Amino acid sequence: MQALYKFYEVVKVVSPKPTLSEINGQEAAILGMVQNDCGDWLYSVQMIESGEGWDVAENELKPTGRMMAREDFYGGDSVTVEVDPISGEGTIKK
């Protein structure tokens, strides 16, 4: 079964769950997705208004018909990490 939503798609949270009451009715953007062993899709979303991250099941979301872009969330900055092969510890390379 394919995921219903795409990365950076804007969705609306529509859930009767008390644990999601704080964000119910609000819009969010899809930033991550995973399919569980039962075939259900779960999404990591960033709330548009607050910027908070939440995990929500596919059946608790509704499409808005709008998309955002990767650049709306990520600035393009990156770091390089060097891992010590003996200790397994990483350090940021300059």
PDB file of N, CA, C and O in Angstrom:
ATOM      1  N   MET A   1       0.852  -1.183   0.000  1.00  0.00           N
ATOM      2  CA  MET A   1       0.000   0.000   0.000  1.00  0.00           C
ATOM      3  C   MET A   1       0.895   1.242   0.000  1.00  0.00           C
ATOM      4  O   MET A   1       1.842   1.339   0.781  1.00  0.00           O
ATOM      5  N   GLN A   2       0.586   2.169  -0.870  1.00  0.00           N
ATOM      6  CA  GLN A   2       1.378   3.391  -0.965  1.00  0.00           C
ATOM      7  C   GLN A   2       0.893   4.436   0.033  1.00  0.00           C
ATOM      8  O   GLN A   2      -0.271   4.447   0.433  1.00  0.00           O
ATOM      9  N   ALA A   3       1.807   5.307   0.421  1.00  0.00           N
ATOM     10  CA  ALA A   3       1.463   6.405   1.325  1.00  0.00           C
ATOM     11  C   ALA A   3       0.489   7.344   0.624  1.00  0.00           C
ATOM     12  O   ALA A   3       0.615   7.603  -0.573  1.00  0.00           O
ATOM     13  N   LEU A   4      -0.465   7.843   1.366  1.00  0.00           N
ATOM     14  CA  LEU A   4      -1.465   8.759   0.826  1.00  0.00           C
ATOM     15  C   LEU A   4      -0.885  10.155   0.625  1.00  0.00           C
ATOM     16  O   LEU A   4      -1.297  10.881  -0.280  1.00  0.00           O
ATOM     17  N   TYR A   5       0.076  10.529   1.474  1.00  0.00           N
ATOM     18  CA  TYR A   5       0.629  11.884   1.437  1.00  0.00           C
ATOM     19  C   TYR A   5       2.085  11.876   0.998  1.00  0.00           C
ATOM     20  O   TYR A   5       2.780  10.866   1.114  1.00  0.00           O
ATOM     21  N   LYS A   6       2.530  13.012   0.496  1.00  0.00           N
ATOM     22  CA  LYS A   6       3.907  13.186   0.024  1.00  0.00           C
ATOM     23  C   LYS A   6       4.677  14.080   0.995  1.00  0.00           C
ATOM     24  O   LYS A   6       4.083  14.808   1.790  1.00  0.00           O
ATOM     25  N   PHE A   7       6.004  14.014   0.917  1.00  0.00           N
ATOM     26  CA  PHE A   7       6.832  14.912   1.714  1.00  0.00           C
ATOM     27  C   PHE A   7       6.466  16.361   1.400  1.00  0.00           C
ATOM     28  O   PHE A   7       6.257  16.728   0.244  1.00  0.00           O
ATOM     29  N   TYR A   8       6.394  17.172   2.448  1.00  0.00           N
ATOM     30  CA  TYR A   8       6.129  18.617   2.387  1.00  0.00           C
ATOM     31  C   TYR A   8       4.690  18.951   2.008  1.00  0.00           C
ATOM     32  O   TYR A   8       4.370  20.117   1.776  1.00  0.00           O
ATOM     33  N   GLU A   9       3.820  17.950   1.942  1.00  0.00           N
ATOM     34  CA  GLU A   9       2.407  18.213   1.689  1.00  0.00           C
ATOM     35  C   GLU A   9       1.784  18.804   2.953  1.00  0.00           C
ATOM     36  O   GLU A   9       2.085  18.369   4.064  1.00  0.00           O
ATOM     37  N   VAL A  10       0.920  19.790   2.773  1.00  0.00           N
ATOM     38  CA  VAL A  10       0.221  20.410   3.904  1.00  0.00           C
ATOM     39  C   VAL A  10      -1.065  19.623   4.148  1.00  0.00           C
ATOM     40  O   VAL A  10      -1.860  19.405   3.234  1.00  0.00           O
ATOM     41  N   VAL A  11      -1.252  19.203   5.395  1.00  0.00           N
ATOM     42  CA  VAL A  11      -2.416  18.416   5.797  1.00  0.00           C
ATOM     43  C   VAL A  11      -3.077  19.075   7.000  1.00  0.00           C
ATOM     44  O   VAL A  11      -2.503  19.955   7.642  1.00  0.00           O
ATOM     45  N   LYS A  12      -4.290  18.635   7.290  1.00  0.00           N
ATOM     46  CA  LYS A  12      -5.006  19.113   8.474  1.00  0.00           C
ATOM     47  C   LYS A  12      -5.182  17.929   9.416  1.00  0.00           C
ATOM     48  O   LYS A  12      -5.577  16.845   8.986  1.00  0.00           O
ATOM     49  N   VAL A  13      -4.893  18.129  10.696  1.00  0.00           N
ATOM     50  CA  VAL A  13      -5.052  17.076  11.698  1.00  0.00           C
ATOM     51  C   VAL A  13      -6.533  16.990  12.068  1.00  0.00           C
ATOM     52  O   VAL A  13      -7.138  17.984  12.470  1.00  0.00           O
ATOM     53  N   VAL A  14      -7.110  15.797  11.929  1.00  0.00           N
ATOM     54  CA  VAL A  14      -8.517  15.560  12.280  1.00  0.00           C
ATOM     55  C   VAL A  14      -8.586  14.251  13.062  1.00  0.00           C
ATOM     56  O   VAL A  14      -8.760  13.177  12.486  1.00  0.00           O
ATOM     57  N   SER A  15      -8.448  14.355  14.369  1.00  0.00           N
ATOM     58  CA  SER A  15      -8.383  13.158  15.202  1.00  0.00           C
ATOM     59  C   SER A  15      -9.235  13.312  16.459  1.00  0.00           C
ATOM     60  O   SER A  15      -9.238  14.372  17.085  1.00  0.00           O
ATOM     61  N   PRO A  16      -9.957  12.251  16.828  1.00  0.00           N
ATOM     62  CA  PRO A  16     -10.709  12.286  18.081  1.00  0.00           C
ATOM     63  C   PRO A  16      -9.851  11.927  19.301  1.00  0.00           C
ATOM     64  O   PRO A  16     -10.327  11.984  20.435  1.00  0.00           O
ATOM     65  N   LYS A  17      -8.580  11.555  19.064  1.00  0.00           N
ATOM     66  CA  LYS A  17      -7.708  11.132  20.166  1.00  0.00           C
ATOM     67  C   LYS A  17      -7.434  12.285  21.135  1.00  0.00           C
ATOM     68  O   LYS A  17      -7.071  13.379  20.704  1.00  0.00           O
ATOM     69  N   PRO A  18      -7.603  12.052  22.424  1.00  0.00           N
ATOM     70  CA  PRO A  18      -7.282  13.084  23.418  1.00  0.00           C
ATOM     71  C   PRO A  18      -5.813  13.514  23.366  1.00  0.00           C
ATOM     72  O   PRO A  18      -5.493  14.667  23.656  1.00  0.00           O
ATOM     73  N   THR A  19      -4.925  12.592  23.000  1.00  0.00           N
ATOM     74  CA  THR A  19      -3.497  12.921  22.953  1.00  0.00           C
ATOM     75  C   THR A  19      -3.165  13.897  21.828  1.00  0.00           C
ATOM     76  O   THR A  19      -2.103  14.518  21.840  1.00  0.00           O
ATOM     77  N   LEU A  20      -4.069  14.036  20.854  1.00  0.00           N
ATOM     78  CA  LEU A  20      -3.850  14.968  19.745  1.00  0.00           C
ATOM     79  C   LEU A  20      -4.776  16.179  19.818  1.00  0.00           C
ATOM     80  O   LEU A  20      -4.824  16.978  18.882  1.00  0.00           O
ATOM     81  N   SER A  21      -5.514  16.322  20.924  1.00  0.00           N
ATOM     82  CA  SER A  21      -6.478  17.429  21.033  1.00  0.00           C
ATOM     83  C   SER A  21      -5.811  18.797  20.910  1.00  0.00           C
ATOM     84  O   SER A  21      -6.434  19.749  20.441  1.00  0.00           O
ATOM     85  N   GLU A  22      -4.568  18.897  21.322  1.00  0.00           N
ATOM     86  CA  GLU A  22      -3.827  20.164  21.252  1.00  0.00           C
ATOM     87  C   GLU A  22      -3.619  20.637  19.812  1.00  0.00           C
ATOM     88  O   GLU A  22      -3.519  21.838  19.559  1.00  0.00           O
ATOM     89  N   ILE A  23      -3.554  19.694  18.875  1.00  0.00           N
ATOM     90  CA  ILE A  23      -3.294  20.069  17.477  1.00  0.00           C
ATOM     91  C   ILE A  23      -4.465  19.761  16.546  1.00  0.00           C
ATOM     92  O   ILE A  23      -4.391  20.041  15.350  1.00  0.00           O
ATOM     93  N   ASN A  24      -5.537  19.191  17.078  1.00  0.00           N
ATOM     94  CA  ASN A  24      -6.684  18.842  16.244  1.00  0.00           C
ATOM     95  C   ASN A  24      -7.232  20.084  15.544  1.00  0.00           C
ATOM     96  O   ASN A  24      -7.467  21.112  16.179  1.00  0.00           O
ATOM     97  N   GLY A  25      -7.433  19.980  14.240  1.00  0.00           N
ATOM     98  CA  GLY A  25      -7.949  21.093  13.446  1.00  0.00           C
ATOM     99  C   GLY A  25      -6.873  21.994  12.877  1.00  0.00           C
ATOM    100  O   GLY A  25      -7.170  22.882  12.078  1.00  0.00           O
ATOM    101  N   GLN A  26      -5.626  21.783  13.273  1.00  0.00           N
ATOM    102  CA  GLN A  26      -4.529  22.628  12.790  1.00  0.00           C
ATOM    103  C   GLN A  26      -3.862  22.023  11.554  1.00  0.00           C
ATOM    104  O   GLN A  26      -3.964  20.825  11.290  1.00  0.00           O
ATOM    105  N   GLU A  27      -3.176  22.891  10.805  1.00  0.00           N
ATOM    106  CA  GLU A  27      -2.449  22.445   9.620  1.00  0.00           C
ATOM    107  C   GLU A  27      -1.005  22.107   9.962  1.00  0.00           C
ATOM    108  O   GLU A  27      -0.398  22.696  10.857  1.00  0.00           O
ATOM    109  N   ALA A  28      -0.474  21.134   9.218  1.00  0.00           N
ATOM    110  CA  ALA A  28       0.898  20.666   9.427  1.00  0.00           C
ATOM    111  C   ALA A  28       1.477  20.255   8.080  1.00  0.00           C
ATOM    112  O   ALA A  28       0.742  20.060   7.112  1.00  0.00           O
ATOM    113  N   ALA A  29       2.795  20.126   8.025  1.00  0.00           N
ATOM    114  CA  ALA A  29       3.475  19.665   6.815  1.00  0.00           C
ATOM    115  C   ALA A  29       4.154  18.330   7.102  1.00  0.00           C
ATOM    116  O   ALA A  29       4.711  18.127   8.181  1.00  0.00           O
ATOM    117  N   ILE A  30       4.103  17.431   6.138  1.00  0.00           N
ATOM    118  CA  ILE A  30       4.713  16.105   6.259  1.00  0.00           C
ATOM    119  C   ILE A  30       6.230  16.228   6.112  1.00  0.00           C
ATOM    120  O   ILE A  30       6.722  16.685   5.080  1.00  0.00           O
ATOM    121  N   LEU A  31       6.977  15.815   7.154  1.00  0.00           N
ATOM    122  CA  LEU A  31       8.440  15.837   7.090  1.00  0.00           C
ATOM    123  C   LEU A  31       9.050  14.443   7.173  1.00  0.00           C
ATOM    124  O   LEU A  31      10.241  14.274   6.911  1.00  0.00           O
ATOM    125  N   GLY A  32       8.251  13.449   7.535  1.00  0.00           N
ATOM    126  CA  GLY A  32       8.751  12.085   7.606  1.00  0.00           C
ATOM    127  C   GLY A  32       7.602  11.103   7.523  1.00  0.00           C
ATOM    128  O   GLY A  32       6.463  11.442   7.842  1.00  0.00           O
ATOM    129  N   MET A  33       7.897   9.884   7.094  1.00  0.00           N
ATOM    130  CA  MET A  33       6.859   8.862   7.005  1.00  0.00           C
ATOM    131  C   MET A  33       7.467   7.477   7.136  1.00  0.00           C
ATOM    132  O   MET A  33       8.608   7.235   6.743  1.00  0.00           O
ATOM    133  N   VAL A  34       6.669   6.569   7.703  1.00  0.00           N
ATOM    134  CA  VAL A  34       7.097   5.183   7.864  1.00  0.00           C
ATOM    135  C   VAL A  34       5.859   4.295   7.814  1.00  0.00           C
ATOM    136  O   VAL A  34       4.779   4.682   8.261  1.00  0.00           O
ATOM    137  N   GLN A  35       6.038   3.101   7.263  1.00  0.00           N
ATOM    138  CA  GLN A  35       4.956   2.123   7.220  1.00  0.00           C
ATOM    139  C   GLN A  35       5.225   1.066   8.281  1.00  0.00           C
ATOM    140  O   GLN A  35       6.312   0.490   8.318  1.00  0.00           O
ATOM    141  N   ASN A  36       4.242   0.804   9.148  1.00  0.00           N
ATOM    142  CA  ASN A  36       4.446  -0.182  10.208  1.00  0.00           C
ATOM    143  C   ASN A  36       4.231  -1.603   9.678  1.00  0.00           C
ATOM    144  O   ASN A  36       3.924  -1.788   8.500  1.00  0.00           O
ATOM    145  N   ASP A  37       4.390  -2.596  10.540  1.00  0.00           N
ATOM    146  CA  ASP A  37       4.283  -4.001  10.143  1.00  0.00           C
ATOM    147  C   ASP A  37       2.891  -4.385   9.647  1.00  0.00           C
ATOM    148  O   ASP A  37       2.736  -5.363   8.915  1.00  0.00           O
ATOM    149  N   CYS A  38       1.882  -3.617  10.044  1.00  0.00           N
ATOM    150  CA  CYS A  38       0.501  -3.885   9.611  1.00  0.00           C
ATOM    151  C   CYS A  38       0.181  -3.214   8.281  1.00  0.00           C
ATOM    152  O   CYS A  38      -0.902  -3.412   7.728  1.00  0.00           O
ATOM    153  N   GLY A  39       1.117  -2.422   7.766  1.00  0.00           N
ATOM    154  CA  GLY A  39       0.896  -1.727   6.500  1.00  0.00           C
ATOM    155  C   GLY A  39       0.337  -0.329   6.642  1.00  0.00           C
ATOM    156  O   GLY A  39       0.084   0.346   5.644  1.00  0.00           O
ATOM    157  N   ASP A  40       0.140   0.117   7.884  1.00  0.00           N
ATOM    158  CA  ASP A  40      -0.388   1.462   8.123  1.00  0.00           C
ATOM    159  C   ASP A  40       0.732   2.489   8.032  1.00  0.00           C
ATOM    160  O   ASP A  40       1.865   2.217   8.430  1.00  0.00           O
ATOM    161  N   TRP A  41       0.414   3.669   7.507  1.00  0.00           N
ATOM    162  CA  TRP A  41       1.397   4.743   7.403  1.00  0.00           C
ATOM    163  C   TRP A  41       1.295   5.683   8.589  1.00  0.00           C
ATOM    164  O   TRP A  41       0.201   6.066   9.004  1.00  0.00           O
ATOM    165  N   LEU A  42       2.447   6.049   9.127  1.00  0.00           N
ATOM    166  CA  LEU A  42       2.563   7.024  10.211  1.00  0.00           C
ATOM    167  C   LEU A  42       3.433   8.156   9.695  1.00  0.00           C
ATOM    168  O   LEU A  42       4.378   7.928   8.940  1.00  0.00           O
ATOM    169  N   TYR A  43       3.110   9.385  10.106  1.00  0.00           N
ATOM    170  CA  TYR A  43       3.799  10.563   9.588  1.00  0.00           C
ATOM    171  C   TYR A  43       4.363  11.411  10.714  1.00  0.00           C
ATOM    172  O   TYR A  43       3.742  11.568  11.766  1.00  0.00           O
ATOM    173  N   SER A  44       5.542  11.950  10.479  1.00  0.00           N
ATOM    174  CA  SER A  44       6.097  12.990  11.341  1.00  0.00           C
ATOM    175  C   SER A  44       5.731  14.299  10.669  1.00  0.00           C
ATOM    176  O   SER A  44       6.051  14.527   9.502  1.00  0.00           O
ATOM    177  N   VAL A  45       5.057  15.153  11.417  1.00  0.00           N
ATOM    178  CA  VAL A  45       4.602  16.417  10.847  1.00  0.00           C
ATOM    179  C   VAL A  45       5.140  17.583  11.658  1.00  0.00           C
ATOM    180  O   VAL A  45       5.405  17.461  12.854  1.00  0.00           O
ATOM    181  N   GLN A  46       5.295  18.706  10.991  1.00  0.00           N
ATOM    182  CA  GLN A  46       5.648  19.950  11.678  1.00  0.00           C
ATOM    183  C   GLN A  46       4.437  20.856  11.588  1.00  0.00           C
ATOM    184  O   GLN A  46       3.930  21.133  10.502  1.00  0.00           O
ATOM    185  N   MET A  47       3.980  21.314  12.747  1.00  0.00           N
ATOM    186  CA  MET A  47       2.818  22.184  12.782  1.00  0.00           C
ATOM    187  C   MET A  47       3.175  23.523  12.144  1.00  0.00           C
ATOM    188  O   MET A  47       4.220  24.103  12.442  1.00  0.00           O
ATOM    189  N   ILE A  48       2.302  24.008  11.265  1.00  0.00           N
ATOM    190  CA  ILE A  48       2.565  25.247  10.542  1.00  0.00           C
ATOM    191  C   ILE A  48       2.646  26.432  11.499  1.00  0.00           C
ATOM    192  O   ILE A  48       3.555  27.255  11.397  1.00  0.00           O
ATOM    193  N   GLU A  49       1.701  26.516  12.424  1.00  0.00           N
ATOM    194  CA  GLU A  49       1.625  27.678  13.314  1.00  0.00           C
ATOM    195  C   GLU A  49       2.727  27.694  14.376  1.00  0.00           C
ATOM    196  O   GLU A  49       3.366  28.724  14.590  1.00  0.00           O
ATOM    197  N   SER A  50       2.948  26.567  15.034  1.00  0.00           N
ATOM    198  CA  SER A  50       3.874  26.543  16.176  1.00  0.00           C
ATOM    199  C   SER A  50       5.275  26.050  15.827  1.00  0.00           C
ATOM    200  O   SER A  50       6.231  26.358  16.539  1.00  0.00           O
ATOM    201  N   GLY A  51       5.411  25.291  14.744  1.00  0.00           N
ATOM    202  CA  GLY A  51       6.701  24.703  14.400  1.00  0.00           C
ATOM    203  C   GLY A  51       7.006  23.430  15.172  1.00  0.00           C
ATOM    204  O   GLY A  51       8.063  22.830  14.973  1.00  0.00           O
ATOM    205  N   GLU A  52       6.099  23.003  16.054  1.00  0.00           N
ATOM    206  CA  GLU A  52       6.307  21.782  16.836  1.00  0.00           C
ATOM    207  C   GLU A  52       6.218  20.550  15.948  1.00  0.00           C
ATOM    208  O   GLU A  52       5.543  20.558  14.919  1.00  0.00           O
ATOM    209  N   GLY A  53       6.910  19.490  16.359  1.00  0.00           N
ATOM    210  CA  GLY A  53       6.848  18.219  15.651  1.00  0.00           C
ATOM    211  C   GLY A  53       5.941  17.235  16.368  1.00  0.00           C
ATOM    212  O   GLY A  53       5.960  17.140  17.595  1.00  0.00           O
ATOM    213  N   TRP A  54       5.145  16.503  15.594  1.00  0.00           N
ATOM    214  CA  TRP A  54       4.228  15.502  16.134  1.00  0.00           C
ATOM    215  C   TRP A  54       4.259  14.268  15.242  1.00  0.00           C
ATOM    216  O   TRP A  54       4.641  14.349  14.074  1.00  0.00           O
ATOM    217  N   ASP A  55       3.856  13.120  15.796  1.00  0.00           N
ATOM    218  CA  ASP A  55       3.690  11.890  15.028  1.00  0.00           C
ATOM    219  C   ASP A  55       2.200  11.582  14.950  1.00  0.00           C
ATOM    220  O   ASP A  55       1.512  11.532  15.969  1.00  0.00           O
ATOM    221  N   VAL A  56       1.707  11.376  13.721  1.00  0.00           N
ATOM    222  CA  VAL A  56       0.273  11.228  13.497  1.00  0.00           C
ATOM    223  C   VAL A  56       0.025  10.100  12.492  1.00  0.00           C
ATOM    224  O   VAL A  56       0.770   9.953  11.523  1.00  0.00           O
ATOM    225  N   ALA A  57      -1.020   9.307  12.726  1.00  0.00           N
ATOM    226  CA  ALA A  57      -1.395   8.236  11.800  1.00  0.00           C
ATOM    227  C   ALA A  57      -2.077   8.819  10.561  1.00  0.00           C
ATOM    228  O   ALA A  57      -2.676   9.894  10.608  1.00  0.00           O
ATOM    229  N   GLU A  58      -1.970   8.089   9.463  1.00  0.00           N
ATOM    230  CA  GLU A  58      -2.525   8.563   8.187  1.00  0.00           C
ATOM    231  C   GLU A  58      -4.023   8.850   8.278  1.00  0.00           C
ATOM    232  O   GLU A  58      -4.506   9.818   7.691  1.00  0.00           O
ATOM    233  N   ASN A  59      -4.762   8.008   9.015  1.00  0.00           N
ATOM    234  CA  ASN A  59      -6.209   8.201   9.106  1.00  0.00           C
ATOM    235  C   ASN A  59      -6.606   9.367  10.008  1.00  0.00           C
ATOM    236  O   ASN A  59      -7.795   9.631  10.189  1.00  0.00           O
ATOM    237  N   GLU A  60      -5.631  10.060  10.570  1.00  0.00           N
ATOM    238  CA  GLU A  60      -5.897  11.238  11.403  1.00  0.00           C
ATOM    239  C   GLU A  60      -5.547  12.529  10.671  1.00  0.00           C
ATOM    240  O   GLU A  60      -5.473  13.599  11.276  1.00  0.00           O
ATOM    241  N   LEU A  61      -5.334  12.413   9.357  1.00  0.00           N
ATOM    242  CA  LEU A  61      -4.965  13.568   8.539  1.00  0.00           C
ATOM    243  C   LEU A  61      -5.915  13.707   7.360  1.00  0.00           C
ATOM    244  O   LEU A  61      -6.456  12.718   6.865  1.00  0.00           O
ATOM    245  N   LYS A  62      -6.111  14.937   6.915  1.00  0.00           N
ATOM    246  CA  LYS A  62      -6.908  15.232   5.720  1.00  0.00           C
ATOM    247  C   LYS A  62      -6.078  16.122   4.807  1.00  0.00           C
ATOM    248  O   LYS A  62      -5.338  16.980   5.288  1.00  0.00           O
ATOM    249  N   PRO A  63      -6.191  15.930   3.484  1.00  0.00           N
ATOM    250  CA  PRO A  63      -5.424  16.770   2.555  1.00  0.00           C
ATOM    251  C   PRO A  63      -5.972  18.192   2.494  1.00  0.00           C
ATOM    252  O   PRO A  63      -7.164  18.421   2.696  1.00  0.00           O
ATOM    253  N   THR A  64      -5.085  19.139   2.213  1.00  0.00           N
ATOM    254  CA  THR A  64      -5.510  20.529   1.999  1.00  0.00           C
ATOM    255  C   THR A  64      -5.361  20.920   0.535  1.00  0.00           C
ATOM    256  O   THR A  64      -5.896  21.939   0.099  1.00  0.00           O
ATOM    257  N   GLY A  65      -4.629  20.102  -0.221  1.00  0.00           N
ATOM    258  CA  GLY A  65      -4.382  20.421  -1.622  1.00  0.00           C
ATOM    259  C   GLY A  65      -3.200  21.354  -1.825  1.00  0.00           C
ATOM    260  O   GLY A  65      -2.948  21.814  -2.939  1.00  0.00           O
ATOM    261  N   ARG A  66      -2.475  21.633  -0.743  1.00  0.00           N
ATOM    262  CA  ARG A  66      -1.330  22.544  -0.837  1.00  0.00           C
ATOM    263  C   ARG A  66      -0.034  21.797  -0.560  1.00  0.00           C
ATOM    264  O   ARG A  66      -0.014  20.793   0.152  1.00  0.00           O
ATOM    265  N   MET A  67       1.050  22.311  -1.141  1.00  0.00           N
ATOM    266  CA  MET A  67       2.389  21.757  -0.934  1.00  0.00           C
ATOM    267  C   MET A  67       3.317  22.871  -0.473  1.00  0.00           C
ATOM    268  O   MET A  67       3.120  24.040  -0.805  1.00  0.00           O
ATOM    269  N   MET A  68       4.322  22.494   0.290  1.00  0.00           N
ATOM    270  CA  MET A  68       5.407  23.397   0.644  1.00  0.00           C
ATOM    271  C   MET A  68       6.667  22.819   0.000  1.00  0.00           C
ATOM    272  O   MET A  68       6.616  21.763  -0.630  1.00  0.00           O
ATOM    273  N   ALA A  69       7.788  23.503   0.158  1.00  0.00           N
ATOM    274  CA  ALA A  69       9.050  23.048  -0.425  1.00  0.00           C
ATOM    275  C   ALA A  69      10.038  22.692   0.676  1.00  0.00           C
ATOM    276  O   ALA A  69       9.924  23.175   1.802  1.00  0.00           O
ATOM    277  N   ARG A  70      11.005  21.848   0.350  1.00  0.00           N
ATOM    278  CA  ARG A  70      12.053  21.470   1.297  1.00  0.00           C
ATOM    279  C   ARG A  70      12.716  22.705   1.892  1.00  0.00           C
ATOM    280  O   ARG A  70      13.014  22.744   3.086  1.00  0.00           O
ATOM    281  N   GLU A  71      12.942  23.707   1.061  1.00  0.00           N
ATOM    282  CA  GLU A  71      13.610  24.943   1.491  1.00  0.00           C
ATOM    283  C   GLU A  71      12.820  25.695   2.561  1.00  0.00           C
ATOM    284  O   GLU A  71      13.385  26.532   3.265  1.00  0.00           O
ATOM    285  N   ASP A  72      11.531  25.412   2.692  1.00  0.00           N
ATOM    286  CA  ASP A  72      10.719  26.044   3.736  1.00  0.00           C
ATOM    287  C   ASP A  72      11.105  25.529   5.126  1.00  0.00           C
ATOM    288  O   ASP A  72      10.764  26.145   6.135  1.00  0.00           O
ATOM    289  N   PHE A  73      11.816  24.398   5.173  1.00  0.00           N
ATOM    290  CA  PHE A  73      12.154  23.771   6.453  1.00  0.00           C
ATOM    291  C   PHE A  73      13.648  23.636   6.705  1.00  0.00           C
ATOM    292  O   PHE A  73      14.090  23.647   7.854  1.00  0.00           O
ATOM    293  N   TYR A  74      14.424  23.509   5.638  1.00  0.00           N
ATOM    294  CA  TYR A  74      15.857  23.265   5.778  1.00  0.00           C
ATOM    295  C   TYR A  74      16.644  24.348   5.062  1.00  0.00           C
ATOM    296  O   TYR A  74      16.364  24.665   3.906  1.00  0.00           O
ATOM    297  N   GLY A  75      17.628  24.914   5.749  1.00  0.00           N
ATOM    298  CA  GLY A  75      18.406  26.017   5.199  1.00  0.00           C
ATOM    299  C   GLY A  75      19.552  25.611   4.295  1.00  0.00           C
ATOM    300  O   GLY A  75      20.157  26.477   3.663  1.00  0.00           O
ATOM    301  N   GLY A  76      19.869  24.351   4.208  1.00  0.00           N
ATOM    302  CA  GLY A  76      20.953  23.915   3.343  1.00  0.00           C
ATOM    303  C   GLY A  76      22.290  23.807   4.054  1.00  0.00           C
ATOM    304  O   GLY A  76      23.266  23.367   3.447  1.00  0.00           O
ATOM    305  N   ASP A  77      22.366  24.193   5.322  1.00  0.00           N
ATOM    306  CA  ASP A  77      23.602  24.054   6.085  1.00  0.00           C
ATOM    307  C   ASP A  77      23.866  22.575   6.363  1.00  0.00           C
ATOM    308  O   ASP A  77      22.931  21.792   6.528  1.00  0.00           O
ATOM    309  N   SER A  78      25.126  22.205   6.413  1.00  0.00           N
ATOM    310  CA  SER A  78      25.473  20.825   6.730  1.00  0.00           C
ATOM    311  C   SER A  78      26.790  20.787   7.497  1.00  0.00           C
ATOM    312  O   SER A  78      27.543  21.761   7.521  1.00  0.00           O
ATOM    313  N   VAL A  79      27.048  19.647   8.118  1.00  0.00           N
ATOM    314  CA  VAL A  79      28.309  19.427   8.823  1.00  0.00           C
ATOM    315  C   VAL A  79      28.869  18.083   8.372  1.00  0.00           C
ATOM    316  O   VAL A  79      28.134  17.218   7.895  1.00  0.00           O
ATOM    317  N   THR A  80      30.169  17.924   8.528  1.00  0.00           N
ATOM    318  CA  THR A  80      30.821  16.652   8.242  1.00  0.00           C
ATOM    319  C   THR A  80      31.336  16.092   9.555  1.00  0.00           C
ATOM    320  O   THR A  80      32.007  16.787  10.319  1.00  0.00           O
ATOM    321  N   VAL A  81      31.018  14.832   9.810  1.00  0.00           N
ATOM    322  CA  VAL A  81      31.433  14.181  11.050  1.00  0.00           C
ATOM    323  C   VAL A  81      32.459  13.108  10.715  1.00  0.00           C
ATOM    324  O   VAL A  81      32.261  12.293   9.813  1.00  0.00           O
ATOM    325  N   GLU A  82      33.563  13.126  11.465  1.00  0.00           N
ATOM    326  CA  GLU A  82      34.606  12.120  11.310  1.00  0.00           C
ATOM    327  C   GLU A  82      34.485  11.149  12.484  1.00  0.00           C
ATOM    328  O   GLU A  82      34.468  11.567  13.642  1.00  0.00           O
ATOM    329  N   VAL A  83      34.399   9.854  12.181  1.00  0.00           N
ATOM    330  CA  VAL A  83      34.217   8.848  13.225  1.00  0.00           C
ATOM    331  C   VAL A  83      35.532   8.132  13.489  1.00  0.00           C
ATOM    332  O   VAL A  83      36.189   7.648  12.567  1.00  0.00           O
ATOM    333  N   ASP A  84      35.906   8.071  14.769  1.00  0.00           N
ATOM    334  CA  ASP A  84      37.098   7.338  15.184  1.00  0.00           C
ATOM    335  C   ASP A  84      36.788   5.845  15.056  1.00  0.00           C
ATOM    336  O   ASP A  84      35.857   5.364  15.701  1.00  0.00           O
ATOM    337  N   PRO A  85      37.545   5.098  14.240  1.00  0.00           N
ATOM    338  CA  PRO A  85      37.242   3.682  14.018  1.00  0.00           C
ATOM    339  C   PRO A  85      37.423   2.807  15.255  1.00  0.00           C
ATOM    340  O   PRO A  85      36.869   1.710  15.319  1.00  0.00           O
ATOM    341  N   ILE A  86      38.179   3.271  16.222  1.00  0.00           N
ATOM    342  CA  ILE A  86      38.413   2.469  17.429  1.00  0.00           C
ATOM    343  C   ILE A  86      37.343   2.734  18.482  1.00  0.00           C
ATOM    344  O   ILE A  86      36.741   1.801  19.012  1.00  0.00           O
ATOM    345  N   SER A  87      37.110   4.008  18.782  1.00  0.00           N
ATOM    346  CA  SER A  87      36.154   4.341  19.842  1.00  0.00           C
ATOM    347  C   SER A  87      34.721   4.446  19.328  1.00  0.00           C
ATOM    348  O   SER A  87      33.772   4.296  20.097  1.00  0.00           O
ATOM    349  N   GLY A  88      34.562   4.702  18.032  1.00  0.00           N
ATOM    350  CA  GLY A  88      33.222   4.896  17.480  1.00  0.00           C
ATOM    351  C   GLY A  88      32.668   6.280  17.733  1.00  0.00           C
ATOM    352  O   GLY A  88      31.538   6.581  17.348  1.00  0.00           O
ATOM    353  N   GLU A  89      33.460   7.130  18.380  1.00  0.00           N
ATOM    354  CA  GLU A  89      33.014   8.494  18.660  1.00  0.00           C
ATOM    355  C   GLU A  89      33.202   9.372  17.437  1.00  0.00           C
ATOM    356  O   GLU A  89      34.143   9.203  16.661  1.00  0.00           O
ATOM    357  N   GLY A  90      32.285  10.310  17.287  1.00  0.00           N
ATOM    358  CA  GLY A  90      32.361  11.225  16.158  1.00  0.00           C
ATOM    359  C   GLY A  90      32.732  12.625  16.592  1.00  0.00           C
ATOM    360  O   GLY A  90      32.388  13.063  17.689  1.00  0.00           O
ATOM    361  N   THR A  91      33.439  13.324  15.718  1.00  0.00           N
ATOM    362  CA  THR A  91      33.768  14.734  15.939  1.00  0.00           C
ATOM    363  C   THR A  91      33.466  15.493  14.658  1.00  0.00           C
ATOM    364  O   THR A  91      33.599  14.961  13.556  1.00  0.00           O
ATOM    365  N   ILE A  92      33.063  16.729  14.820  1.00  0.00           N
ATOM    366  CA  ILE A  92      32.748  17.566  13.669  1.00  0.00           C
ATOM    367  C   ILE A  92      34.041  18.044  13.038  1.00  0.00           C
ATOM    368  O   ILE A  92      34.913  18.598  13.707  1.00  0.00           O
ATOM    369  N   LYS A  93      34.149  17.816  11.725  1.00  0.00           N
ATOM    370  CA  LYS A  93      35.325  18.282  10.987  1.00  0.00           C
ATOM    371  C   LYS A  93      35.134  19.749  10.654  1.00  0.00           C
ATOM    372  O   LYS A  93      34.029  20.196  10.346  1.00  0.00           O
ATOM    373  N   LYS A  94      36.230  20.490  10.720  1.00  0.00           N
ATOM    374  CA  LYS A  94      36.153  21.918  10.390  1.00  0.00           C
ATOM    375  C   LYS A  94      36.585  22.156   8.985  1.00  0.00           C
ATOM    376  O   LYS A  94      36.588  23.298   8.525  1.00  0.00           O
TER     377      LYS A  94
END
